[in-house]
Amino acid sequence: MKDSTVSARVEYDVKNKAEDILQQLGIPVSVVINSLYRQIIFTHGIPFPLTVPSAPKTMDTLTEAELNEKLEHSYQQSLHGEGKPFNEVFDELERSLV
């Protein structure tokens, strides 16, 4: 029996974006919260890693050998058709920033 209420303050944009996605999926917010709580009980913790990702190396921090290795790897990928067109890469980046 559902007889308890959860109240939390979240950023306005975060709430709206998340609720828009849930609405498109046809999933009520309460179902997601209840599922998260059940996973916390099941795993005895947060059901996903809470870590600070390491920042990728930038060109100015790479040694000349590391840079050449990356360039060679990229070149070999392009020769084998394993890369993506740059327009597609930039489109994906733009979508991830929205």
C-alpha positions in Angstrom: 0.0 0.0 0.0 1.4 3.4 -1.0 0.9 5.6 2.0 4.0 7.8 2.1 5.1 11.0 0.3 8.6 12.0 -0.8 9.4 15.6 -1.3 12.6 16.9 -2.8 13.8 20.2 -4.2 15.5 19.9 -7.6 16.5 22.4 -10.3 13.6 23.6 -12.4 15.2 22.7 -15.8 16.4 19.3 -14.6 12.9 18.4 -13.3 11.2 19.6 -16.6 13.6 17.8 -18.9 13.4 14.5 -16.9 9.6 14.7 -16.7 9.3 15.4 -20.4 11.3 12.2 -21.1 9.3 10.2 -18.7 6.1 11.5 -20.3 7.3 10.4 -23.7 8.0 7.0 -22.2 4.6 6.9 -20.5 6.2 6.3 -17.1 4.9 8.3 -14.0 7.5 10.0 -11.9 6.2 8.1 -8.8 7.1 4.8 -10.6 10.6 5.9 -11.2 11.1 7.1 -7.6 9.6 3.9 -6.2 11.9 1.8 -8.6 14.9 3.7 -7.4 14.1 3.2 -3.8 13.6 -0.6 -4.4 16.9 -0.8 -6.1 18.6 1.0 -3.2 17.1 -1.7 -0.9 18.1 -4.5 -3.2 21.7 -3.3 -3.7 22.1 -1.9 -0.2 23.4 1.3 -1.8 23.1 3.6 -4.7 22.4 1.4 -7.8 24.9 3.3 -10.0 28.4 4.5 -9.5 28.9 7.9 -7.9 32.4 8.8 -9.1 34.1 11.8 -10.5 35.2 11.0 -14.1 38.8 11.6 -14.9 39.3 14.4 -17.3 40.6 13.4 -20.7 44.1 14.5 -21.6 44.3 17.6 -23.7 46.7 18.1 -26.6 48.9 20.4 -24.4 49.4 17.7 -21.8 50.2 14.8 -24.2 53.8 13.9 -24.9 54.9 14.0 -28.5 54.9 10.1 -28.6 51.3 10.0 -27.1 50.1 12.5 -29.6 51.7 10.6 -32.5 50.2 7.3 -31.3 46.7 8.9 -31.1 47.1 10.4 -34.6 48.3 7.1 -36.0 45.4 5.2 -34.4 42.9 7.7 -35.9 44.6 7.5 -39.3 44.3 3.7 -39.3 40.7 3.9 -38.2 40.0 6.2 -41.2 41.7 3.9 -43.6 39.5 1.0 -42.4 36.3 3.1 -42.5 35.9 2.9 -38.7 35.5 6.6 -38.0 32.5 8.8 -38.2 32.0 11.8 -40.4 32.9 14.9 -38.6 29.4 16.4 -39.1 27.9 13.4 -37.3 30.3 13.8 -34.4 29.5 17.5 -34.0 25.8 16.9 -34.3 26.1 14.4 -31.4 28.1 16.8 -29.3 25.5 19.5 -29.9 22.7 17.2 -28.9 24.5 16.2 -25.7 24.9 19.9 -24.7 21.2 20.7 -25.0 
